[in-house]
Structures are given as C-alpha cells and as structure tokens.
Amino acid sequence: DEEEDYMSDLFIKQDVRPGLPMVRRVKEAIQKEEKQKEANEKNRQKSIKEEEKERRDLVLKSALGNENKGFALLQKMGYKSGQALGKSGEGIVEPIPLNIKTGRSGLGHDELKKRKAEEKLENYRQKLHMKKQANEQAADQFRIRFKTKQEERKMEGDLRRSQRACQQLDMQKDIDVPKETWFWIEPEEEDKKDEEDKEDECTSSDLNVAEKLHILTAYLREEHFYCIWCGTTYEDAEDLSSNCPGDSAADHD
C-alpha cells in the first residue's frame, strides 16, 4: 500500500506513451461487449420453430425401434433393419427424406419461380441466337452488295472500253455517226473522272449497262469482226467464229 517511488525501476519500466491508456480502455470495452454477447446468446430462449427443428432433426437421425408400430409390422413380415424394401430387395433402403416447408409462400410457388427463371433464360438465349442470325445476315448482304457493286463497276469499265474501240473502228471505216448515240463515248465524258457521273451517263437510256454491253459486243463482232475480250480484229466472220471462244467475258474465262 505504500506509495511507489518514482525513481524505482518498476516505475521507470512502465509504458507511458501518449494515448496508450485510451487504447487499453477501448480494448477492454470491446472484450467486455463480446463477453456480454456470448452470455446473451447462451441465456437467450430458443424460438418455437428452432426447438421444433432440433427435435425433428434428433428424431430423424435416430433409427426406428420396436416401439414404432409401422416398424413392428415390417418386422413381422420378415423385414430386417438395413434391408431394402420389396420381395426381391429392389426397393429403397433409406426412408424418403422429409422436406419441411418453412417459407410463407403458397404451394407451387417455388416451381413457378423456377419455371419463370427457365423461361427467362430461354428467352435470353433466343434473343442471342436471333441477334447472331441478324448479324450474319447483315454480313452476307454486305458481301453481296459489295460484290454486286464491284461487278457493276467492272461492267461499266468494259462498256467504256467497248465504246472507245467502236468509235475507233467506225472512224477507220469513215463512219461519222454512230449507229446508236451511246455506241461512242461523248467528248465531254472523256474528261470526267467521277464514277457516279459516268454511271449516270451510261444508264441514261432505257437499257442498263449489261444490255448495252451485250448489244455493243455483238455489233463489234458483226460489223468489225472485233472481239473486245480478245482485243483482236479477225479477218472475217468465219475466222472470228473459229478462233474466238465467245461473245462474253465468261466464255473467254
């Protein structure tokens, strides 16, 4: 009980860092609170549902005895503990599990909820499938349009080449006026480089580019014995028919 000497070793070894007493008090308060919670948990009265569940689990875990009337009847019929049911022993060994409904939802609610979830998942899969198909169709249509556009541009170039050849061959025969106005390239068209303008001028009549190219190719073969695909002028019709594969690019390919 005597007052400690502040010069003693015991007093000097004490931890006197600032704030340490506060930390110690906080730790003590936390420990006290945890002990109080444990005591409350031990002293807490279990609810009726919890007690029923504990009793039910205890009964289900214990095997049936002779005091059970149903088990006694099975034994009288020759049943032995651990044996499967049925005359030839093909039945179940363990009893059918007991599933207790603890929720407040009506009967069939869980099945309905499960069915709705499956339907939602199936709808999501169908949407993904339809989206994939739509993307594939869009890609196919793009490829078709791109290929068609390329073929149209190539055909327009073949037509202009045929028009130039027709004009040169006609002028060599002193033909001043083309058989059709579009058989020759108009002078102002030579200076135009815009492909859209050329397309509009090539299709100015009722005939499309393919029809014009077919007619002009036939004219060059019949009038000048010239094949635009071979780039050759033959001596006569017989020479043309015997040495030229055909009157289209596909025949020459």
Solvent accessible surface area in square Angstrom, and as a share of the most:
residue,aa,sasa,rsa
1,D,199,1.03
2,E,160,0.72
3,E,169,0.76
4,E,96,0.43
5,D,81,0.42
6,Y,149,0.57
7,M,127,0.57
8,S,38,0.24
9,D,101,0.53
10,L,115,0.57
11,F,90,0.38
12,I,114,0.58
13,K,166,0.71
14,Q,85,0.38
15,D,72,0.37
16,V,124,0.71
17,R,152,0.56
18,P,136,0.86
19,G,45,0.44
20,L,39,0.19
21,P,66,0.42
22,M,111,0.50
23,V,74,0.43
24,R,119,0.43
25,R,132,0.48
26,V,75,0.43
27,K,121,0.51
28,E,99,0.44
29,A,59,0.45
30,I,88,0.45
31,Q,105,0.47
32,K,154,0.65
33,E,98,0.44
34,E,95,0.43
35,K,140,0.60
36,Q,103,0.46
37,K,126,0.54
38,E,105,0.47
39,A,40,0.31
40,N,80,0.41
41,E,110,0.49
42,K,169,0.72
43,N,119,0.61
44,R,123,0.45
45,Q,166,0.74
46,K,101,0.43
47,S,54,0.35
48,I,127,0.64
49,K,155,0.66
50,E,68,0.31
51,E,69,0.31
52,E,78,0.35
53,K,111,0.47
54,E,88,0.40
55,R,139,0.51
56,R,61,0.22
57,D,49,0.25
58,L,127,0.63
59,V,99,0.57
60,L,101,0.50
61,K,170,0.72
62,S,69,0.44
63,A,99,0.77
64,L,106,0.53
65,G,22,0.21
66,N,109,0.56
67,E,150,0.67
68,N,56,0.29
69,K,172,0.73
70,G,39,0.38
71,F,23,0.10
72,A,27,0.21
73,L,107,0.53
74,L,62,0.31
75,Q,74,0.33
76,K,165,0.70
77,M,149,0.67
78,G,50,0.48
79,Y,38,0.15
80,K,148,0.63
81,S,94,0.61
82,G,61,0.59
83,Q,78,0.35
84,A,18,0.14
85,L,74,0.37
86,G,47,0.45
87,K,216,0.92
88,S,96,0.62
89,G,34,0.32
90,E,129,0.58
91,G,33,0.32
92,I,90,0.46
93,V,82,0.47
94,E,127,0.57
95,P,106,0.67
96,I,142,0.72
97,P,106,0.67
98,L,100,0.50
99,N,135,0.69
100,I,79,0.40
101,K,99,0.42
102,T,111,0.64
103,G,48,0.46
104,R,242,0.88
105,S,40,0.26
106,G,51,0.49
107,L,169,0.84
108,G,47,0.46
109,H,85,0.38
110,D,98,0.51
111,E,115,0.52
112,L,67,0.33
113,K,134,0.57
114,K,123,0.52
115,R,122,0.44
116,K,120,0.51
117,A,57,0.44
118,E,95,0.43
119,E,89,0.40
120,K,156,0.66
121,L,88,0.44
122,E,79,0.35
123,N,77,0.39
124,Y,126,0.48
125,R,137,0.50
126,Q,91,0.40
127,K,138,0.59
128,L,91,0.45
129,H,101,0.45
130,M,128,0.57
131,K,133,0.56
132,K,124,0.53
133,Q,80,0.35
134,A,55,0.43
135,N,89,0.46
136,E,90,0.40
137,Q,109,0.49
138,A,58,0.45
139,A,41,0.32
140,D,61,0.32
141,Q,98,0.43
142,F,123,0.51
143,R,139,0.51
144,I,112,0.57
145,R,142,0.52
146,F,111,0.46
147,K,125,0.53
148,T,60,0.35
149,K,81,0.34
150,Q,91,0.41
151,E,87,0.39
152,E,75,0.34
153,R,126,0.46
154,K,127,0.54
155,M,63,0.28
156,E,15,0.07
157,G,26,0.25
158,D,15,0.08
159,L,0,0.00
160,R,42,0.15
161,R,107,0.39
162,S,0,0.00
163,Q,9,0.04
164,R,103,0.37
165,A,15,0.12
166,C,0,0.00
167,Q,50,0.22
168,Q,117,0.52
169,L,24,0.12
170,D,0,0.00
171,M,114,0.51
172,Q,136,0.61
173,K,104,0.44
174,D,122,0.63
175,I,49,0.25
176,D,123,0.64
177,V,113,0.65
178,P,29,0.18
179,K,144,0.61
180,E,78,0.35
181,T,113,0.65
182,W,37,0.13
183,F,3,0.01
184,W,34,0.12
185,I,7,0.03
186,E,91,0.41
187,P,109,0.69
188,E,95,0.43
189,E,16,0.07
190,E,89,0.40
191,D,120,0.62
192,K,76,0.32
193,K,181,0.77
194,D,72,0.37
195,E,95,0.43
196,E,123,0.55
197,D,60,0.31
198,K,37,0.16
199,E,56,0.25
200,D,95,0.49
201,E,58,0.26
202,C,4,0.03
203,T,56,0.33
204,S,91,0.59
205,S,48,0.31
206,D,152,0.79
207,L,57,0.29
208,N,76,0.39
209,V,18,0.10
210,A,47,0.37
211,E,76,0.34
212,K,2,0.01
213,L,18,0.09
214,H,116,0.52
215,I,71,0.36
216,L,0,0.00
217,T,4,0.02
218,A,34,0.26
219,Y,24,0.09
220,L,1,0.00
221,R,35,0.13
222,E,133,0.60
223,E,67,0.30
224,H,8,0.04
225,F,58,0.24
226,Y,31,0.12
227,C,0,0.00
228,I,3,0.01
229,W,49,0.17
230,C,50,0.30
231,G,49,0.47
232,T,58,0.34
233,T,77,0.45
234,Y,29,0.11
235,E,152,0.68
236,D,63,0.32
237,A,61,0.47
238,E,137,0.61
239,D,34,0.17
240,L,11,0.05
241,S,81,0.52
242,S,82,0.53
243,N,94,0.48
244,C,9,0.06
245,P,88,0.56
246,G,11,0.11
247,D,58,0.30
248,S,39,0.25
249,A,31,0.24
250,A,82,0.63
251,D,74,0.39
252,H,49,0.22
253,D,153,0.79
